Amino acid sequence: MKKVNIFAVVGLFFFNLVIMLGAVITIYAFLASAWIMAISFIASPALVVLAALSGLQAMTVLNLGVSILLAGLAFISLPLLKRISALIITLSKQYIDFNKDVIYY
């Protein structure tokens, strides 16, 4: 049976609370906003057409062209977002495993 190092528990708790919590929240918030932005860019051509059909705004070539350009940028960025998401999840799991290794001796 492994023993718990109480000093390591206290030290890791305060380090994770003071230093790591802000960084982790920032990274995951940035990742979530990137995914939301990509999804909204992909939906933008449909939203422009729906807005024109419902009479909320006039259908212009510029609106449709920009929305198609944004959708194309979003489709290009999806593989990069998948890789970054997988990397961040892997690094988070490794950091949690490292914390477990430090606590037990």
C-alpha positions as CSV (number, residue, x, y, z in Angstrom):
1,M,0.0,0.0,0.0
2,K,1.3,3.4,-0.9
3,K,1.7,6.1,1.7
4,V,0.5,9.7,1.2
5,N,2.9,12.5,1.7
6,I,0.8,15.1,3.4
7,F,3.3,17.9,2.7
8,A,3.1,17.1,-1.0
9,V,-0.7,17.2,-0.8
10,V,-0.8,20.6,0.8
11,G,1.9,22.0,-1.5
12,L,0.3,20.6,-4.7
13,F,-3.1,21.9,-3.5
14,F,-1.9,25.5,-3.1
15,F,0.3,25.4,-6.2
16,N,-2.6,24.1,-8.3
17,L,-5.0,26.6,-6.8
18,V,-2.8,29.6,-7.2
19,I,-0.8,28.9,-10.3
20,M,-2.4,26.2,-12.4
21,L,-6.1,27.0,-12.0
22,G,-5.9,30.3,-13.9
23,A,-3.8,28.9,-16.7
24,V,-6.0,25.8,-17.1
25,I,-9.2,27.9,-17.2
26,T,-7.7,30.2,-19.7
27,I,-6.5,27.4,-22.0
28,Y,-9.8,25.5,-21.9
29,A,-11.8,28.8,-22.4
30,F,-9.7,29.6,-25.4
31,L,-10.2,26.2,-26.8
32,A,-14.0,26.3,-26.2
33,S,-14.2,29.7,-27.9
34,A,-12.3,28.5,-30.9
35,W,-14.7,25.5,-31.3
36,I,-17.7,27.8,-30.9
37,M,-16.3,30.3,-33.4
38,A,-15.6,27.5,-36.0
39,I,-19.1,26.1,-35.6
40,S,-20.7,29.5,-36.0
41,F,-18.5,30.2,-39.1
42,I,-19.7,26.9,-40.6
43,A,-23.3,27.9,-40.0
44,S,-22.9,31.4,-41.3
45,P,-24.0,30.8,-44.9
46,A,-27.2,29.1,-43.8
47,L,-27.8,31.9,-41.4
48,V,-27.4,34.5,-44.1
49,V,-29.8,32.7,-46.4
50,L,-32.3,32.3,-43.5
51,A,-32.1,36.0,-42.7
52,A,-32.7,36.9,-46.3
53,L,-35.7,34.5,-46.6
54,S,-37.3,35.7,-43.4
55,G,-36.8,39.4,-44.4
56,L,-34.5,40.4,-41.6
57,Q,-31.9,41.7,-43.9
58,A,-31.4,42.1,-47.6
59,M,-29.5,39.4,-49.5
60,T,-26.3,40.8,-50.9
61,V,-23.5,39.1,-52.7
62,L,-21.0,40.6,-50.2
63,N,-22.9,39.0,-47.2
64,L,-23.0,35.7,-48.9
65,G,-19.4,35.8,-50.1
66,V,-18.1,36.7,-46.7
67,S,-20.1,34.0,-45.0
68,I,-18.8,31.4,-47.5
69,L,-15.3,32.6,-46.9
70,L,-15.7,32.3,-43.2
71,A,-17.1,28.8,-43.6
72,G,-14.1,27.8,-45.7
73,L,-11.7,29.2,-43.1
74,A,-13.6,27.2,-40.4
75,F,-13.3,24.0,-42.4
76,I,-9.6,24.6,-42.9
77,S,-9.1,25.1,-39.2
78,L,-11.0,22.0,-38.0
79,P,-8.1,19.6,-38.3
80,L,-5.9,22.0,-36.4
81,L,-8.5,22.4,-33.7
82,K,-8.8,18.6,-33.4
83,R,-5.1,18.2,-32.9
84,I,-4.8,21.0,-30.4
85,S,-7.8,19.6,-28.4
86,A,-6.2,16.1,-28.3
87,L,-2.9,17.6,-27.3
88,I,-4.4,19.7,-24.5
89,I,-6.4,16.7,-23.2
90,T,-3.3,14.5,-23.3
91,L,-1.2,17.1,-21.4
92,S,-4.0,17.5,-18.8
93,K,-4.1,13.7,-18.2
94,Q,-0.3,13.6,-17.9
95,Y,-0.3,16.5,-15.4
96,I,-2.9,14.7,-13.3
97,D,-0.9,11.5,-13.4
98,F,2.2,13.5,-12.4
99,N,0.3,14.9,-9.4
100,K,-0.7,11.4,-8.3
101,D,2.9,10.2,-8.5
102,V,4.1,13.2,-6.4
103,I,1.5,12.6,-3.7
104,Y,2.3,8.9,-3.1
105,Y,5.7,7.5,-2.2
